[in-house]
């Protein structure tokens, strides 16, 4: 069983397969997590952020069970062993502000009934002690994980660094996969799953599909703000289906970095770097007017989210597209990796594939985790 793509989806699937006794190997052409996993904010979403306008969307239903599945694994009692994963925050905050506080709090209280609870003012983080803050804060039951520690917990000698060169087929069935190494190593998989993010475009073409009709990209311009003292893991509620901003905090050479997504990152797509930075600066200054933004260096990190084609809309959940004995796979969200693995296992069952309890070895080096965006960016700018 060959799995391609060393992000969270491929690694989760690899471990599920091997725990069941399948002879499975994973192939990653770069670094583990180097596409979208390490560029994510590490949030194990419960789907609440898709219900801010009181509309229950498919994404919310798909995500509802995910935090418990992940936390069970982190505690060593789940379908995988993720002990050793670093939890950055066990809960996120949801906060409102300004004149929207009352109306948005009312919306949130309906959407969040079982997923959160209002935070008493006495428990507000110090960041919100400023007199300028007149909103309300909720505690949201969504953990935030150090994604590289997840990758390390999922490290395996069966995750190899290797680049495919050609996929050979007979009819719809993949018969051989040739690798781009000196020996042009060839494997003969009984089944293959391609969970390679943007790389699925190449795999789609190799499977005889039109990549333009099979895959889509939804770019995102994430922002980084360095040197802010308070740690923060929060969504800012706005009259929109998505948060105005979503902020997570990370360490970079001893400094605290805010990694900023949400609508601010969506709306910056297509802007020049200077315009995008000014846009993000104006949004954050408006939300946190009491912070000294003049001293803060900023950076941009572009993320190319790769997904199954869905008319440019966010897929409702994980997607598996079988083609003979192969399948293209997308989790759609980091949190949905367990649900995607379940889909693959059902597909293998339908194909009557059973574990062989063997282990194939190949002459490729083990794949290693990549870097975080805040470790990669070099151009920091004060505004």
N, C-alpha and C positions, 0 to 999 in steps of 0.2 A: 504494500500500500504506500504510494508516494504522495506526500503532502508538499506543496510548494508555497512559500511565503512564511517568513519567520516573524510575523507580527503576533499579536495576542491570539488571533483566530487560529492560525496554523499551529501554534504551540499548544493551545488548549486541546485542539483536536488530536495532535500527536500523542499527548499524554493519555487522553481518553482511550485511544486506539491501543496503545501499548499496555495500559492497565487491563484491557480486555483480552490481551494475548495476540493482537494482530502484529504481524511483522511489518512495522511502519517506520519509514524514514522521512525526515523533513529536509528540504533543500532551500537555502536562502542565499541569494547572490551577493548580498551586501552584509549589513549588520542586523542582528535581531532587533526588531522594533524600530528599525531605521526609516520606515515609511511614515505610517500614521500613528503607531502605538506610542512612541516616545514624544510625538508632537501633540498628543491628546493631553487633557488636563487631569487625567487619572481619576475622573469622577465615575463612580458606579451609580449611574442614574436609576432612579425609581420610576421615571416617566412623569414626575410631577411637573417638570418645566414645560410639558406639552399640554397642561391643563389650566394655565393661568387665565385663559379667557373662558373657562368653564365648558370648553368643548373637549370631549374625550376622544383622543386620536388613537389610531392603531399603535403608534410608537409608545404611548403611555401604557397600553395594555401589555405590549411585548416586554416592557422593562420592569413591570411591577414586581416580579418575583426575583429579579436579579441581585439586589443587595444581600438577601439572605443566602443565596447560593454562594456568592463570593465570600461572605463572612464565614460560612461554614467551612469552606476550603481553607481560609486563612487560619482558622482555629484547628485545622487538621481533622475535621469530621465530615468533610464534603466529598464530592466526586473526584477531586484532585487534592493533592497536598501542597498548599501554598504557605505553609508555615515558614516564617522568615521574611514574609512580605512586610514592608514598613507602611504603617497606616499614618498618613499625614494628618488626617482629621477623621474622627468617627462620625461627625455630623457636619453638614454645611449649614450656613445661615441663608435665610431668605429675608430681604429687608425692603421696605418701601420708604419713600421720602417725599417731602414737600406736600403740595396740595393733594397728591394722589393717595396719601397714606390711608385715609379712611376707606375710600372706594376700593383700592387694591387689597387692603387687608380683608375687606368683606369677600372679595373674590377668592382670595387665597384661603380663607377659612373654609370655604366650600370645597375647593379643589384639593385641599391638603388634609382633610379630616383624619385619615389614618396614617398619613406619612409624616406629619410634623405636629408641633404644638407651639403656641406663642411663647416667646421667651420673656420672663418677667424683667422689667427694666433694671432691677438690681443685678441681673446676670448678663446685662449687655457687655460686650467686649469694650475695653478702654477706648478703642478707636471711635466708638459711637457716643462717648461721653460729652462730646462737643455740644454746646448749646444750639448750634446750627442744625443738628439732627433732630427732626421732629416726626420721624417715621415710626414704624413698628417692625419688630424682628421676630422671625419664626426660626425654630430649630428644625432642620430637615434631615430625615433619616437616610442620608446618602453618604457613604464613606468616600474619602479621597485617598488614593493610594500612590505611593512612590512606584511608578510604572517600571522603572529599571529593576527594582527589587522583585517585582512580579516576574520579570523576564529571568532573573537569576534563579528564582524559585522553580521556574519551569525549564531551566537549563538541562540539557540532556546530551549524552554522546550520540544520540540518534538525530540531533539537529546539526546538519552539515552545511558548510559554506561551499556552494557549487552553483554554477550558472548553466542552465539548459541552453542548448544550441539549436536543437531541432526535435520536433515531435512527429513520429511516424505513425500512420494510422492505416487500418484496413477497414474500409467502410466507415462506420462511426466509432469503431473501437481503437483506442490507443494501444499500439503493439510495442513500440520502443520509444525511449526518450534518450537522446544523445546529449552529452554534456560537453561544454566548451573547456576541456582540459587537454593536456598534452596527449593523453592516451585516447581521447574521445570516448570516454567511458559510456557504456550503453546499459540501461536497465530495461527490464521487461515487466512493467507493473501489471498486476491484476486489476487495479483501480488507481485513479489519480484524482486528487482534489487540488484545485488551484485557488488559493486564498492569498494572492499576492498583491492585493490593492491595485495600484496603477499598473502593475505587471500583468494583471488579468487581461489587459488589452492585447498584449502579445500572445498570451495563451489562447484567447478567444480566436484570434486569426489562425493560430496553429490548429485549432479544432474546426476550422472551416466556417467560423461565424464572422459576421461583420462587427468589428469592435465598436463602430459608431452606433450600432443598434443594440449592442449588448451591454456596453458600459457607459458611464458618465462621470464627469468630474464636477465637483462643487468646490471651487476654491474658497479659501478663507485667509484673511490677513490677521494673524494673531499679534497682539502687542505685548511688549515686556517693559516694565517700569522698575528700575533698580534703586535700591537704597531706601525703600520705604520701611519704617520701623515695625508697624504692626503686622502680624501674620493674619491672613484673612482667607477664608474659603466660603464664598458667598455668591448668590444670585441677587441682582437688583431687579425688582419687579417693576414692570411698566405696562401700559395698556396695549399689550401685544402678546401673541402666543409664545414669544421667546423672551428670555431675560434681556434687559437693556445691556447689561454686562454680566459676565461670569468670571470670577476672580479666584485663582488659586495661588498659593505662595510657595516659593522654593528657594533653596540655598544656592548661591553662586559665589564661590570664593569668599565665603564669610559674610556676604551681603544678602539681604532678603530681596527676592524678585517677585513682583506680581506678574503672573501670566494671565492675560486678559482676553477672553473670548466673548461669546454672546453676539447680540445684534451689532455691537460696535465693530466686531471683526467681519461680520457679513457685509455690512454697508460700506466697508472700506475697500472692498474688491473693486478694481478698476480705477482707483485713485492713484495718483503719483505717491511716492514715498513721503514727500514733504506734506502733501495734502492729507494723507492718511494719518500721519503723526499729529498734525494740527487737529484733525477730527477727533482722534482718541484723546488727546490732551484736553480738548474742550468738553468732551463727555465726562471724563473723570474729574475735571475741575468743577463741573456742574454738580456732580454727585457728591464729591468730597471737597467742598469749598474751604474747609478749615485746614487742609493739608498744604504744605509748602511744595507746590509742584515745580517751582523755578529751579530747585536743586536736583530734580530727578532726571537721570539719563533714561532715554527711551530707545527701543529697538523694535523692528518688525520681523516676524517670522511667517513666511508664506507656507501654507499647508494646502496640498492638492488632494482633497478628499475624493477617493475613488469608490464608486458605488455601482450597483446594477442600474441599467438604464430605466428611468422611471419618470420621463418627461420633466426632468430637472427638479422633481420633488423628492423629499426625503423618504426613502423606503419605510414601510410600516414595521419592518422587522428584519431579521436575517433572511438572506435569499440564497438558495441553492439551485443552480441551473444544470441539470445533468445532460451530458452528450455522450451516449453510449456508456462506456465504462469510466468516463471522466466526468468531472463536475466543476463548474466555476462557482465560487463561494464568496459571499460578502457578509460580515456580521452586521454592518450598518452603524453600529455603535460598539465601542470597546466593551461595554457592560454586557453585550449580547453574545459574546464568544461562547458561553455555555449552551445557549439556545441553538447556535449554528452547529455546534458539535452534535447535539441531539438530532438535528435534521440529517447530518451526514450518516450517523449510525442507523437511522431509519432507512435511508437510501441503500446502505450496504445490506441491511436485512432484506429489503425488497429484492436485491440482486442475489440473495442467498450466499453472501460471502461470510465465511466464518473464520475465526482466529486460527492461525497455524501454529502459534506458540514457538515460532522460530525467530532468529535475529540475523538479518543480513548485515554484513559489514562492507563498506566501500572506502577507497583510498582518498577521502576528502577530509580536510581539517574541520574541527568543530566551529560552528558559527558563534560569534561573540556579540554581546549587546552593543548598541550604538550610543550616541550622545544625545543629551537633552537640547532643546532649542537654545536655552540660555547659556549652554556651553559652546554652542556653535556660532552664535552671532558675534560679529566683530564690530559692527557699526552702531555705536551708541551715540545718541544725540540729545542734548538739553534744548528745551524750547523756551 
